[in-house]
Amino acid sequence: MAAEKRTRHDPRRDATRIALIEAAESLFADAGVEGVSTRQIGAAIGSSNTNVVAYHFGSKEALIEAVYRHRLPHIDRRRRELLDQADAAGTSGDLAQLVRIFALPFYEQVDAKGRHSFARFIAGLERSGMISSRVLVVSEFPETERLVARMVALFPGTPPPVVLQRLRLSVGLLVNALQVIDWEKKPGSAEADDLFNMAVVMAAAAIAAQLS
């Protein structure tokens, strides 16, 4: 009976885990990974248990992976949907279109406060030098890798690591644009749409730029 209780689905436990994941996402976005303690994450959800993060995740590194797994399934599915649409329309050979497919799910995702929380989380990881943690979950999200491979294939004369480095820098541009929207524009407004579209064009141009 005790074993049965331990394996039984517990909605309260699931709710606590999600609350911790979303609190960590927001706090890491604002202060970077090194600027946030596990106690602060627990306190952010109103928990008096100073070990609540360790109980549910074990470490901040595992919590970072949990944020990925919380947000990326939908983002990956959305990219597949958009890429399939572009294939059907015959536009998937256009770099700007591929960059838009990559970025649009970031733009569409907002938290309860209307902010682009996952994009801001990515920016926080980059500031903390921990963006490489993404490789830990790469194999779980094949549609994103398929999309990235399409972009790399558009530059047959350029070594793939160079294209990937340019994509990384361009993601920084896109994420910064979403932060500007969060603080200076009304998300979902025509102004926000215009800024996002401009960022997509700029990101595509940055990836394709010829270096002397």
Secondary structure, DSSP 8 states (H G I E B T S, - for coil): -HHHHHHS--HHHHHHHHHHHHHHHHHHHHH-GGG--HHHHHHHTT---TTHHHHHTSSHHHHHHHHHHHHHHHHHHHHHHHHHHHHHHT-TT-HHHHHHHHHHHHHH---TTS--HHHHHHHHHHHTT-GGGGGGGGGG-HHHHHHHHHHHHT-TTS-HHHHHHHHHHHHHHHHHHHHHHHHHS-TTSHHHHHHHHHHHHHHHHHHH----
